[in-house]
Amino acid sequence: MALFRPKLIWARSASTEANKAFSKTLLLPRTSFPQWTDPNKTEKALRDKTCDALYRWQRENVKGDKFVLHDGPPYANGDLHMGHALNKIIKDIINRYQLSMGRNVHYVPGWDCHGLPIENKALQSVEDPSSLSIPDLRSLAQQTAQTAVSSQKSQFCTLGILADWDSQQDTYRTLDFSYELRQLRVFRSMLSQGLINRAFRPVHYSPSSKSALAEAELVYKDDHVSHAAFVAFRMNAPELVAGLTDVEGTEGGEVRALVWTTTPWTLSANMALAVNSDMEYALIRAPQADTAYLVATARIPEAARVLGFSTDTLHTLRTLPGSALVGLKYSPLFSGLEGADKTEKSIIEADFVGDDSGTGIVHLAPAHGHEDYKALPTARGDSLICHVGAGGLYTSKLTSTLGPSAQHLVGQPVLGAGARGMVDLLREGVKGALIKVERYRHRYFYDWKTGEPVIVSATSQWFANLDGVKERALEAIKDVKFLPEQSRRRLEAFVSGRDEWCISRQRAWGVPIPALTHVPSGEVILTPESMDHIISVLEEHGTSHWFTAPASTFVPPTLLSDPKYAEGSWIKSTDTLDVWFDSGSSWAMLPAREDGKPRADVCVEGSDQHRGWFQSQLLTYVGSGAAKEDGKGAPYGALLTHGMVLDEKGVKMSKSKGNVVDFGKIVAGGADRRKDPAYGADALRLWAATVEYGRDMAIGRTAMKQAGEALRKVRNTLRFALGNIGSADSKEVSKEELGLAERYVMHRTWELERTALEGYEAYNFAKVVNALTTYTTTTLSALYFDITKDALYASAPTSLERRRAVTVCRAVLKTLTRVCAPVTPFLAEEAYWHAQRALAPPTSQPHSDSDEELGTTGKSLFEETWTPLSEQEWKDESAAREMGALLKVRGSVLGLLERARRDKYMNGSLEAEVDVVIPAKEGGKVGELLRREEHTLKTLFIVSDANVVGECAIDADKEAYDWLYTENVEVDGVNVGLRLRPARRDKCPRCWTYTREKEERLCERCEGVLGELEAHSQ
C-alpha cells in the first residue's frame, strides 16, 4: 500500500563543499591490493614462491602425515591440450589442500618417453632415416623426447602446479636410467614368478607401427568398412546327401559349407570350420542346381539373399544337429589351384558360433583370431599356418599353401591390395568358391597412436600370463576407493577380460627385453639369473649399452662355463617392452609406506586409463610380488577419474575440426586481447573446479568469461575485507561482544569452511566453489558488506560497532583466503601478502607493492596450516534462526524502498525511515527479537532510522508525511506491519545519513567521532 502527496524537490542536504571537507575524516578502505592485475605479471612473479620453492620448503619442513599423489605420465610428444591442463589442475587442488592441512605432499610429475610416435618424429627429422643405426636412432629419439619434456614442463608451470619442476629428484621420465633399471627389476620379478613366456601366437598387430599392440593400445571405430565375403567350402561327405531327393527329383550332388567372413585375407590360413553342436543346420539347394549348401537353419533367409533366391524357392533337403557335423571333412578352399595344398580339414565344435549373423558356420584361422586359436589347440608352433609377416604383408609362405598362382600376392598388404587379390584369386581360379562380396560397416580396432587399422596375426612375442594374476588383482581393488564409484566396474571388466599381456614391441626406442639366443641350438635364454647379470652390466653402462655392446658382453659366466653353450655365437633380442609396462612400473619409484597405507594415496587420470595406466600398474604390482611384500592389494588407495574436455558446443576437439581450445591462450591471452583476454591460471583453475569433472565438460570463450567474472567477484570481496582490516585502533572484540549480524556472518563463515573442507576431502571441488559463490554474493556482498559500510567508514576507530565489523572482516578474509587457496593459489597468495602488510606494525622502512617484491618477500600462505574455525565457538543456529526472521522483514523493506525509488520519491535508501509495527503485548519471540534488535534495524535496512512501534495502525498519521508506503509481512506466524516514510531530519554531510538536526553542523555520532579524531591527533 502506498500513500503519497505531490513530489517534492529535496533541498535539505549540506553543500558539496562541506561533503568534500568531511570526507577526509572518513575511515575509507585503504589497501594496496588492486582491483585488477595483469596475470602475466602477477602470477609469474608469484610462481616460484607458491610452486617450486614452496614444494622444496614443505618437503623439508612439514612434519605431518605423508600424502602421496602419484602422477600418471603424459606422453612426451607435441604440445599439451586442455585435457592435460584439467588433469594437472585437479591434482594440484588436491595437493594444495593436503598441504594446507599440514600434510607432507609427495608429488613427482613424470613423462612417458618411449614408443613409436617419438621414434617416428625422430626419424622425420633426418633426410635418410634408413641410414640411421639403432644406437643413432635411440639417441635422436631421446633428444626428441627431452625437447618435448622441456616444452611441456614450461606449459605446466603456467598453471601454478605445486612441484619442483627443475629437480631430477622430484620429477621423472621413463627414459631416465634409474627408472629403466627399476622397470627391468619389475620385469625380472615377474619372470621369477613364472609369468613371462615367449610364444608364436595371434596378437594385435599394427601394420602402420610394424609392432604388436596391447589391448590398452587399441581404439575402436564404429564406421570401419570391410569387404566381407561369402565363400563355399566343398564338403567331402557324400553321406550328407546320399539317398536324398528334392522336389524336382535331383538326387545327390555336391555339398558346400557356406561361410561368411569379414577378413577374406585370412582364408589362405584356414585350418578348420566351426559349428555349434546345439544349433540346427540344414542342407538347402536352389532350383535346378547341383550344389547343396550347408547353413544354420536360422540363417536360411540370409543364405537365400546371398544366393540370389527367395526363401520360398530354396529346397531344404534335410536338417540335422550341429553335433552330427563335427568331424566331417572338407577340402581347402584353394585346393582347385595348381600346386595348392589339398590336405583335407575337419569341422570342429565351438561354443562361440552363433546364429545371429553370418551363416552359422565359422572359418577358423588360428593365426589370425584369438577365439580361433583357443578353439583349435592342435594349431601351435610350427603347425600354425600364417602367411603374414612384418608390416602386415603376405610372405612367400603363401605359395606353399596356394601354389604359384599366389606369387603376385607376396609382399602385398593384407589390408589393401593383398585382400583384394585374395578375393580375385578365388573368383578367377576356384570355381564355385566365391559366392558374394559386399561392403560391411562395423566396429573395428585401430592403432591408438597412428589411427590406422590393426590386424590379428601370429608373431613370436613375449607374454605375461595373467591367469593367476587377475584374480588377485580383482581381489585387490575391492579395497580401492573409486571416484566416481561406477568406474570400479570399468577396471574390473578390463582386468577380468585379460588372460595374457603381449609385452614385447618391435621398436628400437624403448627398454630392451634382455633375451639372448644361442645361435647353434636356437635356444632363447631369459631367466632371473641371466637378468641379474645383464642388469649388473647395464647398471654400469646404461640401457643403451644393450644396443651397442656385443652379445657376449651379456652372457652370464655360468652359461659360458656350461659345455652346452660354450661354443657358438649369441644374438641379442631387438624387442623392447610395451610402453604400458614402462609407465605401469612407475609405482616402483614409491617406497613402501610405514603408515600402513598403499604406496600412493590417490591416482588421478582420465577415464581411458582404466584400460591403460591404472590397469598396468595393478598388474605389474601384483604380478611382481610387490603387493605380497608390501602386504597391500593395490599400489593405490583411491582412483579418481575425469571426463574429456570438449569445445563450447560439446564437440570433441581436433585439429582437423579447428575447434581446439588452447589453454596457453586462456592463461596468457591471444594476439587480440579483446577477443582472447589473458584470464590467468587462476581463472582456468576456477573453471576446472566449477565443472563436474567426472563427466565430459565443455570450455570456450563463454565459459571462460563466466569464470573470469566469478574470479573478479571473489577478488573484489577480498579487496573490501583487506581495505578494512588495517586500523591499529580497531582492536578485535570477543564473541560475546559481537552483535547479531556479526554472529550470523561468523556462523555462515563457519558453514562455508565446513562445506569447503567436506568438498575438498571428497574431491568435490564444485561443492566448494558453489558454497564460496553463495557465501560471497549472498552473505557478504548483498548483506554484510553493504550494511556494515556505515560503521566501517563513519564510526570512530575505537567504537564497538566498527571494531565488530573489523573483527569479522579479518575472520572473513582469513577464511576466504584459505578456502580459495587450493583452487586459486595466486589470488590467495597475493591477498595473504597484502594482509600481512596491512596487519604488520608500522615501520619506517618504505614499502614497495611491486610484483617483484610480491614474489620475493614474505612467506607463502601455504606455509601456515589451515586451522578451521571452532564449531563450538562459531556454530550459532540461534543467530541463523533469528537473523533469518529479520532478513525476511528486510526483504519486504527493500521492496518498499524500491517502489519509492521507482516512483521517484527518493534517490537513496538513507532518505527514508522505517516503522516496524507490532503490538507491544503480542508477537511472541518475533516481537521480542524485533524490540531487542531495534537499534540495529536501521543498519540492517540501510535507512536513516528504524523504530519498533506498538499500538499504532499501519497507516496512522499518513497526512503528516509527504509519502508513505506500507506492507504487512508474516514472520513465523506473526503479522508484522511496515511503514516506509521520509526521513525526519537533515542529511549529515559526513556520513550522509539523515540524522542531523537542522541547526547542527553534523549528526551527533559524527560530532563525537571528530572530537575523538582530533584528540587522537594531538
N, C-alpha and C positions, 0 to 999 in steps of 0.2 A: 504494500500500500504506500502511495506517495502523496504527500500534501505539500503544496508549494505556492509561493507568490511570484510575481514577475521577477525576472532575473536581475541581479544587482551586479555592478562592477566593483570588485573588491579593491579598496584603496587603503587598507589598514596596515600593509606591510611596511617595514622600515626601508630606508633608502638603500640603493645598490651600494653606495659608498660605505655605509655602515656595515653592510654584509661583508664587503671585502675586508674591512678593518678587523672585524671579529673573526674572520675565517682563519687568521693566523694563530688564533688561540685554540683552535680545534685540534684534537689529537687524531689527525687523519692517518690512515695506514701509511707506514713507511717500510719499504723493503727494496733491496737491490735485485730481488727475484723478478725478472722481466715477464711481461705478458706473452712474449713470443721470442724464441731463439731460432737461429739457423741450425738445424740438426747437424749439418755438415761440419759445423764448427764445435758446437757444444758437445755433441755425442763423441766426436773424435777426440776432444780434449779429455773426456772422462773415460775413454775406452780402456786405457791401461789400468787406471785406478780401480775400475769396477769390474775388470775382466782378468787380464793376465796377472797383474800384481796381486790382486785380491785372491786369485786361486793359489798363488805361491804362499801368500800370507796364511790362508786358512789351512793349507796342507801342513804347515809347520806349527801353527799356534792353536788351532781349535782342537780341544781335547775331548770333545763329546763323542758319542757313538759314531761309528763309521757308516756312511751311506754310499753305496756303490751303484751308479747308473752306468751300465755297460753299453758303449756306443757301437751300434752296427755300422760298419764302414761303408760310406758311399763309394761308388766306382770312380776311380781317378781318370776320368776321360771327359773332356769338354767342360762347359760351364755348368754351374748349378741351376736348378729350377725351383719353382715355388714349393714343390714337394719337399725338397731338401730344406728350404727355409722353415717351413712349417714344422718339420721333424726336429730340427735343431732348437727352435724356439720352445716347443713343448718340453724337450729335455731340459732346457735352461730354466724354464719356470719351475720345474720340479727341483732342480739342483739349488736354485737360489732360495726357494722356500726351505729346503732342508738345511742349508747353511744358516738361514735366518733363525732356525730353531736350535742352533748350536751344535749341529752335526758336522762331522768332518766329511766333506764330499770327495769321493774318488770318481773323477770323470776324465777319461783319456780318449780324446777324439781320434778316430782312425780312418784309414783309407784302404780300399780293396784295390790292389795294384797289379794283379796278374790278369791273364786272359786274352782272348782273341781280339777284342776291339783295340786294346792298347798295342798289341802286336801288329795289327793291320795299319794302325795310324803310324807306327814307326816305319813300316815298310813303304807307306805312301810318301814318306819324307825323303826317299832316295830315288835316284833315277833308274837304277837297275837292281830291284830287290833280289833277283836271282843270284846276284854276285855276293850277297851277304852270307857270311858264315854264321853258324848258330851262335857262337860267342858274341860276334858283332851285332847280330840281331837282338840278342838279350841286352847288350849294353845300350843299344839305341832305344829299346822298349823301356828300359829302366829310366833313361833320361826323359822319355815321353811321359811316363807316369809321374816322375818327380816334378816336372813342369806343371802338370795338371794339379798336383797336390798343392804346389805353391800358389797357383791361381785360385783354387777353391778355398784355401785357407784364408786368403785375403777377403774373399767374399763372405765367408762365415764370420770373420771378425767384425764386419759392419753390422751384424745383427746383435752385437752385445752379448756374446756367448761366454760364459764363465769357464775359462780353461787357460792353461799355459801353452799357448799356441806355438811358441818358438822353441819349446823344450822337446828334446828327443825322448826324455824320460816320461813326459806326460802327454805324448801323442804316439800313435803307432801307424805303421804302414805294413801291409802284408809282405812287402818286399824287403823289410828290414831283416838283416842277418839273424838277429836274436829271435825274431818272430818265426822265421823259416825253420830255425833249429827246434823251437818249441813244437812247431807243426809236425816236423819229422818224428819227434818223440811221441806225439799223439798217435801218429801213424804206426810207429813201432809198437806201441802199447796195444793197438787194435790187432796188429799182426800177431803179437804174442798171445792174444785171446783166441786165436784161430779164426778170425773173422775175414781175413784178406785172402783172396784166391784169384787165380788167373784162369780164364776160360774163353773158348770160342763160342759165342752165343749171340743171339739177337740183342741189339741195343738201339736206342735212338741215336741216329747218326745224321749229322748236318753236312750235306754236300757243300754248302757255302762256307762252312767253317772248317771242313775237312777234319772233323773231330767228332768223337762220341759226345753225347749230352746226357745230363741227368734230368730227372723229372722236373726239378726246380728250374731248369734252363729252357723249358718249353712254354710257349704261349699258344693259345688256341684261337683260331679264326673260324667264324661260322659261315663264311661265304667262299670257302675253298671249292674249286671246281675240278673234279676228276673226270677222266674219260673211262667210265665204267663199262665193263664188257660182260656179255652173257656168252659163255662158251660151253661146248658139249664134249664130255669125255666118253670115249667108246668103251662100253662095258664088255668084258669077256665073260659073260654069264648068260649063255643062251637059255638056261633053265628059267630065266625070268619070264620069257615069252613062249616057251615051249608049250604047244597044245592050246595056246590062246588064239582066238579068232575074234576080230572085231565085227561090227555090224555090217561091214562091207565084204566080209569073208576073207580079209587079209590075214594070213597066218604067219607067225614067227616074225622074222625081220631083225634089223639091227636095233640095239638099245644103247642110248647115250644118257649119261647123267648130266642134267642141265645145272650149270653153276654160274653164279654172279660174283664178280669181283671188282672192287674199286682200284685195285693195283695190278693191272694186267702185266706190268713189267716183272711181276714175281712168278708168272706162270711157268717160266722155264725151270724154276726151283721147286715145282710141285713134288711132294713126296707122299701125299695121301689125300683122300677125300673123307670128310667127316659128316656123319648123320647123327641124329638124336634117337636113341633106342626107343624112347617113349612116344615119338611122333609117328603119325601115319603117313605113308608115302604111296604114290600112285604112278602107274605106267600109263602115259597118255600118248595118243597118236593122232596126227592131223588127218583129215580126209585124203584118201588116195595117196598116202605116204607109206614108205617102207620103214621109216625110223620111228621108234617109240622113245619117249623121253621120260626119265625118272625124275620126279619132283615131289616135294611135300604136298599132301592133299590140300592143305590150307593155302598153298601158293599156286594152285592151278589157274586162277584168274590172271595172275602176273605172268605165268608161263604162256597163257593164251595170247596176252598182249604182245609179248616178246616174239612169239612165233608168227604173229600176224593173223590170228584167228579169233573168233568169238568163243567164249567158254562153251556155248551150246554145241558148236560144231566139232569140238575135240572129243575123241573117243577115250574113255577110261577103260583100259584093258583089265586092270586088276588093282587092288590096294593091298598093302602089306605093312607090317610094323617095321620101324627102323631097325629093330634088333635082327630082322631077317636079312638085312643088307650088309651087316657087319661081316667082314672077311671076304666079301666078293671082290673079284679082281677087275681091273680096268687097264687100258693101255695109256701110256703117256700121251699127252695132248699133241706133242710134236712128232710122234712116232712115224708119221707118214713122210717126214722129210728124209732125204738121203743122208745116211750116216748118223742119224739121230739115235739116241738111246731108246731101246724098245722094251726095257725091263718092266714087267707088269708091276702094278702097285695095288694097294688094298684100300678098301673102305674101312674106316675105324669109327668108333663111337666117341662123341664129345658132348659134354653137358651144355657147353656154351652155344651150341647150334639151336637156333630158334626159328619160328615160323612167322615172325613179324616183318621180315624183309628178305630180299633175295629169293632163293628157290628152296631153302631148307636143306641144301647140300653145300658144304663149305670146302673150298680149295685150301689145302694146308701147305704152306711153305715155311717150315720151321726156322729157316734162316731169316725170315722177314716178318715174324709175328710172335709176340710173347705167348699168346694163348696157343698158337700152333706148336711152339717149342715145348710147352708143357704137355700138350696132348699127345705128342709123339716122342716118348722118352728114348726110343731107339736111335733117334736122329741126334747124335752127339759127335763132337770131334770131327774126324775126317769123313765120317758118313754124312755129315750135314752138307746139303747141296747149297752152295752160294756162288753166284756169278757176278757179284757186285764188289768192287774194290774201292780204293781211296777216291774221294771226290764224288762218290755215287755214280761211278762209271762201270759199264759192263767190262768184265775181264775176259781173257782168252779162254777161261774155263767154260764159257758159254758154248763154244763149238764142240766141247766134249760131250755135251748133252744134246744139243740141237743139230750138230753136224756142220759142215762147211757153209750151208745156206745162211748161217747166222754170223758169218765172219764180218759182214759190214756193220754189225751192231757193236762189235768190240770197240771200247773207248767212247761209246755214246752215253750221255747222261740218262739215267733211268727215269728221271722226272721230265724228260723232254723228248729228244729225238729217239732215244732208246725205247721208250714206252710206245711211241707211235710205230716204230719199226717192228716191235714185237707183235703188235696188232696186225700190221701189214703182212708179216710173215705167216700168221695164221690165216688171214684172208686169202692170200695168194698161193700158199703152199700146202695147206692141210684142209682138204675138202670136208665140209660139214662141221668143222671145229668152231668157227666163229659164227655166232647166231646174230648178235646185235651189239653195237657200240653207241653209247649215248652220254651226253653231259650230265654230270651228277653233282649238285651243290650240297656240301655237307661240312660238318665241323672237322677241322684237321689241325695237327700240331705244326708249329713253326719255331724256328730258332729265335730265342728271345733277344739275341744281340744283332743278328743280321736281318731278321724279318723275313727270311726265306723258308720254304717248306723243308721239313725233316722227313727222313725215311727210317724204317726199321730194317736193320741189316746186321748180319752176323760178322763180328770182328773179334780179334783177340784183345781182350781188355782185362783190367784189374777190377775186381768187385769186392765190396764189403757185404758180407752175408748178414742180413738184418733179421733173420728168423727169430733168434733168441733175444735180440736187442730190442725189437719194437715192443714186445710185451713188457719189458722192464721200463721202457721209455713211456709207454702209456700209463703204467702204474705211477711213474714219477710225476707226471704232470697233474695228477689228482690233487697234489698239494700246492700247485701253482695258481696264483690269482690271475684271472683273465679279465681285462677291461677292453671292450665290453665282454660280458660273460659268455655270450653266444659264440664268440670267436674260439672258445675252447673246442667246439665241435670241428672247426676247420682244421686245427692242428691234429686233433685225434684222427680225423679222416685221412689226412695226408700220411701220418705215421703208420696207421693200420693198413694202408693200401700198399705199403712197400715191403718187398721181400728181400731186395738187394739194392745196392747203390753202385752204379758204374762210376768209379772214382778216377779213371785214367783218361787223359786227353792227349791227342796227338798234336801238341803245340810245343814250341820252343820256350815261350815266355811263361814260366811257372816254376813251381817247386818240383824238382825231379823225383820220380819214383825210382829209388836206387836199386833196381834189379839188375842182375848180371846173368848173362847167358854164356855157358861153357860151349864153345863152338863145336868141338869134336862130338860131344854127347847130345848137344841141343838142350841140355837141362837148364832151366831158369832157376836162379838162386835168389831168393828173397826170404831171409829168416831173421829172427830177432838178433841172432849172433852176427850175421853179416851186416845188419843195420847198425849195430853197436860200433863195429869197426868203421863203417862208412861215415857215421855221424862224427866219430872222433877225428876223421880226416877233414871233414867239412868244417868242424869247429875251428880248425887252424887256418883253413884257406877260403872258406865261404862256399855257398851252394853253387856258385857259377863254376867252381873248380870241377864239378861233376862233368861239365860240358867241355872242358879244356884238357884235363889230365887224361893220360892213357888208362884204359880199363884196369890194367894190372895194379894201378895205384889203390884200387878199392877192393881188391880180392883179399879177404881175411887170411892171415897166415895159416890158420887151421885148415883152410881149403888147399892152400898151396902145398901143405905137407901131406895131404891126402893123395895116395897114388892114383886114385880115380880122376883127380883133377890136375895132377902135376904137369901133364903135358897138354899142349894146345893153347889156343888164344881165347880171350874173353871179349864179349861185346856188352857195352852198357845200354840199358834201356833209354830210349829217347822220349818216353811218355812222361807227362807231368801230371800233377794232381789237379783234380777238379777245383775250380775257384771256390765252390761252395765248401770244399774241405778246407781251403785256405781260411776263409772268414769263419767257418764253423769251428775252427780250432782256437778262436780268439779267447775263449774262456780260460785257456791255459795261461794267459797273462795275469789273471786274477788269482791271488793266493787263496788257499782255503781259509775260511773265517774261523776265528777263535770264539766268536759270539754265538755260534750255532746256526747262523743264517747261511743261505746259499751264497755262492761266490758273488753273484750280482743280486742286488735288491730288486732291480727292475730293468727291463729292456723295452725300448720304445721304438717301434718301426711301423711302416705301412702294412696294411692287411695282407699284401702279397708275400710278406716274409714268413707266413705260416708254412708255406711250401718251400721257403728258402732258408734264411739265416736262423730263424727260431728252431726249425727242424734240424738243420745240420749241426747246430750247437748241441742240441739234445742228444742226437745220435752219436756224435763223437765223444761226448762227455760220458754217456752211459757205456758205449762200446769200448772205450779205452780203459774202463775200470776206475776212472777218477771218481765217479759217483759213489762207488763202493768204498773207495779210500776216504772220501770226504764224509761218508755217512749221510749223504744227501741224494735225493732222487734226481733233481734237475739242477742245472747250473744257474738258474734264475728263480727268484721268488715270485715275480709278477711279470706279466706280459701285457703291455699297453699298445694297442694298435689304432692307427688313424686312417682316415679315408684319403681319397685323391683330391687334389686341388683342381677345380675346373675353372673355365673362364666365366665371365659375368653372366653369360647366357646358360650356364650349366653344361657346356660342351667341353669334352676332353681337349686339353691343349696340345697343339702340334705345330711344328714349324711350317708344315705344308699348308695348314689352315690359316697361318698368320695370326693366331689368337693367343700366342704365348705371352703371359704376363711376366715381365722381368722384375724380380724383387729388388734388384740393384737400382732400377729406375724409381721404384717406390721409395726406397730409402734415401737416395741421393738426388732424385729429381731427374727429369729429362732435359733435352735441349730447349724445349718450350716449357718454361716453368709455369705458365698459366694453364697449360694443358696437363702437364705432369709435374706438379709441385714436389718439393722434397719433403716427404712426410716424416722421414726419420725412422730409425729402427723401432722406437717405442710405439709408434702408431701401427706398424706392421705387427708387432708383438701383441698389441691390444686387439687387433683384428683376430689374430690366431687364438687368443684367449676367449674371444667372444663366441666364435663359431662352435657348433657341435662337431668336434673333430673326429668323433667316432664314425661319422658317415662322410660321404663326398661333400665338398663345400665349394662355393663359388667366390671368386675375387675379381675385382675390376675397379674402375675409377669410382663408381658409386659406392662400393663397399669401403674403399679407402677414404673417400670423402667423409663418410659417416664415422669411420674410426678416427680420422683426424679431428673431427668436430668433438667427438667424445673425449679425446685426449685434451683438447683445448679447454673443455669444461672442467676436467679434473685439475688441469694446471691453474685455471682461474680460482678454483676452490682453494688450492694450496696457497696461492698468492694472497688471497684475502686473509687466510689464517696467519701467514707469515707477516703480513703487514700489521698485525695487531697483537703480536706476542712480545715485542721488544721493550716495553716500558719498564724501566727499573723500579718505578714506584708502584706498579701494579702487581703486588705480591699475590701469589696464588692463595686461594681460600680452601678450606676443608669442605668435605662433602656436606657436613651439617650446615654450612653457611650458604650453600647453593640454593637458588630458587627453583621453583617447579620446572620452569622451562629448561634450566641447565641440567637438572636431574634427568629430565626426559631426554635431552640430547645425549647425555652420557649413557643412558640406558640404550638408546639407539646405536651409539658408537660401540658399546659392548656387544650388541646384537650383530652389528656389521662384522666385528672382529671374529666373533664366534662362527658366523656363517662363512667367513673367508677361511678360517682355519679348517673348518669341515670340508670346504671345497678343495683346498689345496691338498689335504690329506687323501681325499678321494680322487684326485687328479681331475676334478670337475671345475675347470677354470671359468667356464661360463657362469657357474653359480657365483663365483667370486665377483666377476665383473658386473653381473646383474645386480647383486647386492650393493656393490660400490656405486653404481649409477643411480639406483633408487635413493641411496643414502645422501649422495652429494646433491642431487636435484631436489628431492622432497624434504629431507630433514634439514639440510644446510641452506642451499641457495634459496629455496622457496619459503623457508621458515626462519631458522635461527639466525643466519647471517643477516637476513632482512630486518628482523625485529631487534637485533642487538646493535645495529649501527649507531643508534642514538646514544646508547650507553658508552660505546667504544669511542665515539668521536667527541661527544659533548660533555660527558660527565667528568668529574675530577679523577686524576690518576689513582688516587687513594680511595675512591668511593667504592662501596661494596658492589654496586651494580656493574661497575667497569671491571673490577677485579674478578667478579664472577665470570664475565664474558672472556676476559683474558685467560683465565684458568681453563675454560672449556676450549678456547681456540688452541691453546697449547696441547691439550689432550687430543683434540681432533687432529691437529697437524701430525702428532706423533703416530697416532693410529692409522691415519690415511697414508702416511709415508710408508709404514710397514706393510699395509695391505697392498699398496701399489707396487712395492719394490720387486717382487718376483716377476711381475708382468712388464712393468715399465721401469727398469732399473736406472736408466739415465735420468728420467724425471725425478725419481725418488732420491737419487744421489745428489742431484742439483738442489732439490728442496732441503735436504738434510744439511748440505753445506751452508746454505743461506740461513737456516735455522740456527746452526751453531754460531754463525757470525752474529745473528740478532740477539742471542741469549748470552753471548760472551761478555765479560766485564769490560767496561770502557778502557781503551788503550790509546796511548799517544801515537802508536805506530799507524801510519796511513794504510787504509785498506784498499786493495785492488779487487775489482769484480771481473777481471778478465777471464776468458775461457782458459787461458794457460794456468792461472792461479787456481781456478776451479778444479782443474785436473791434477794439480801437483801439491796442494796444501790440504791439511786436514785428513782425518782418517775416513775410511769408507763407512757408509751406513751399515753395510753387511758385516762389519767387524763387531757390531753390537748384537747381542742375542735378542730376539723378539720376545719381550716379556708381556704377555697378554694382560688386559685389564682384569682385575679380580671380579669374578662372578658374585662373590659375597658382598663386595662393596658397590658394584655398579649395576648389577641386575636389579631393576626397580620397576616391577609390574604395577605398583601403585601409581608411580609417576606416569607411566604409559597410559594407564586407565584414566587418570584424572586429566591428563593432557589431551587424551582422545576426546573427552567431553568438551573441553574448552575449544579444541580445534573445530569441532562441529559448529559451535557458536561462531567461531572466527570465520568459517566458511560462509555463513549467512551474512555476516557483517561485510565481508569482501564483496558479496553480491550486491548489497545495498550501496556500497561505495562505487562500484562500477556503474550502477544505474545513475547515481548522482553525477558521476563524471561524464557519462554518456549524454545526460540531459544538460550538461554544461553549467551545473550549479557549483562546481568546484573543479579545480585542476589537480590537486593532490589530496591524499587522504588526511594529511595533517590539518586541513581546513575544516575538519569535521570532529564532532564529539559523538559518543555513543552512550545511550542509556540502556542498561540491561534491566528489564522489568521482571521481578519475581516477588510474589507476596512474601512478606517478612516471616510469616509463620508456616510457609509452605515450601515445597521444593525439595525437601529431604536432603540427601547427600549432594545433589546437584546445586541446590540453593546454598548449602554450607560452603561448597567449593567456590562458587562464584563470589560469595561475600568474602571468603578468606583471601581469594586472589584478586580482589577488586583493584588493588594498587598496581597489578601487573597487566590488567586488561588493556589499558591504552597502549602499552608496549606490544602486546600480542596482536592488537587490531591495527597498529600503526596509525593511531589517531591522536589528537591533542589531549583528549581526556575521555575517560570512561567511568561511568558510575553505575553501581547496582542500586536500584530504587525499588521500594516496596509497594505500598498501597497507591498505585498510580495506573490509570488507564493508559493503554499504549499510545493513544492519540491525544493525551492530555496536553493542554497549553499549546495546541497546534497553532493558534493565532500569534503566539509570541515569537515564532521563527519564520524566517524568510522561506524556508523549505523544510520538509520533514519526510523522511522515508521510514516506513515501519514494516515489521515482519515478525511472525511467530515461528519458532523452531522448537521441535521436540527433542529433548536430550534425555536419554534413559527414562522415558516415560513422563518427563516433566516438561510442561509448556513454558518456554522462555520467550518473553517479548523483547524486541529490539527496536530502538528509536535512533535513527541517524539524523543529526541536525547540525547546523553551522556551529563552528567554534565560537565561544562567547568572548574570548579575549583576543588580543592582538598578537601578531607574529613576532617572535623573538628573532632579531637579526643574527644571532649567533647559532642557535640550534634549530631555527625555523619552525619550531612548534608554536602553536597559537596559545601560549601560556603567559604572555607578558601583559601586565596591567598597562593601561594606556599611558599613564603618567611616568612609567618606569622605563629606564634605558633597556634593560634586559629582563628576562624572566628571573624568578627567584633562584632557580637552580643555577643558571649561568652566572649570575652575580656572585654567588658563592664560589663557583669554580674559578672565576677570575681573581677573586680575593686570594684563594689558595695558591694559584699560579704565581701571583705577584709576591706573596710571602715566600714561596719556594725559591724564587729567582733572586731574592735579596741575600 
